[in-house]
Amino acid sequence: MTVKIKDVHGKVIYIHKEISLLDANLAGVNLAGADFSGANLRDADFEDANLLGANLSGANLTGANLGNANLTGANLSGADLTGANLSGAVLRGTGLTRRALNARNAFYDASTFF
């Protein structure tokens, strides 16, 4: 199974989900609708990324930077967000709450949109 994304020039890139994206720099990338279910995204940088409707179910997002990312409608069920930065992120339609983020020791601030 692969993840289909476009680079900054609009070229389609396919990433096999079996490949670890540990510590990957995907800041500012349009990942709308991407399927990262079960992927290892530990410490990955998604700052300012567009993850609209992305499938992140069961993904390891431990320590990931999702600051100012658009996660509207993303599936985060079962994702490990321990220590993840969600400051300024848009979480509308994800089902995540402040209480759930607190329980996972994830970081958010007043600009995080639930």
Buried (B, 14 or more C-beta within 10 A) or exposed (E): EEBEBBEEEEEEEEBEBEEEBBEBEBBBBBBBBBBBBBBBBBBBBBBBBBBBBBBBBBBBBBBBBBBBBBBBBBBBEEBBBBBBBBBBBBBEBBEBEEEBBEEBEBBBEEEBEB
